[in-house]
Amino acid sequence: MLLETARPATRRTHQNLTSAQAERIRKIRRTGAYLLLIVATAVFVLPFLWMVTTSLKSDAENLAFPPQFLPDSFHFENYVKGWSGSLPFNSFLLNSVLITALSMLGNLISCVLPAYAFARLRARASGVMFALMLATMMIPREITLVPKYIMFAQLGWVDSYLPLVVPEFFGVALYIFLLRQFFTTIPQEIIDAARIDGASELRILWRIMLPLSKPAIASIMLFSFVGNWNQYLESVIYLRTTEKFTIPLGLAMFSGQYATQYNQMMAVALITLMPILILFFIAQKTFIRGVTLTGIAGR
């Protein structure tokens, strides 16, 4: 009888110890995850803080050795001198806005249609065509620079915005893939009901698919905005006239032959970075939801 009474008590004590150990392990794992996130945040935030402090330093402090993180005094005039100096950054800003807006429009038009076709229309060899489209993502962009330049030069498009905007109206494989993945998450019953009511495919796309796909569309629009806003390589290849330069080309002009005005360069870079940060914080929840849903879908 004593042994039978002692066994349940021993079992309860063992269960309590096991629960305590499991809770301790969970706390250790949670603490380790937080420490890892803090380290990763510091890795990404410190370069940004260095850019902020550099934009507020004097010319002498920028060239000081060893370098100092904080300036002795804040020189906010670097922002005025950098933006309103010898370079026409107002024109650069308008050029970047024009190219980015047209490119985003081209990406939206050229990616939504094939994404819907791959997701909802059944055609012969559609899987093969989808695989071929994805295979284009493995082609380095640098390989196509020379043939594209020859083609655009023969068309007389050099020193114009056409080589930067027109290709965006022919689709981007990554954006098509992300939209296609999101379209597959929308129930097929909704599409079938619209077809029974006599809706055309374009009407289904416009009235049903697009309103339900706002997270995915916001994601590709953010990707498109960042990519075209920071476009440097193709801009420096095709643009020759200073008045047609974009923001990245204007920032590169701060690098002189004998000296570089790092403080003014960082000041202007921070100003031009603000639209990206504002857009991301406004659409943060929608962007994260769109990336998450396009990643878990896969038919």
Disulfide bonds with the S-S distance in Angstrom:
none
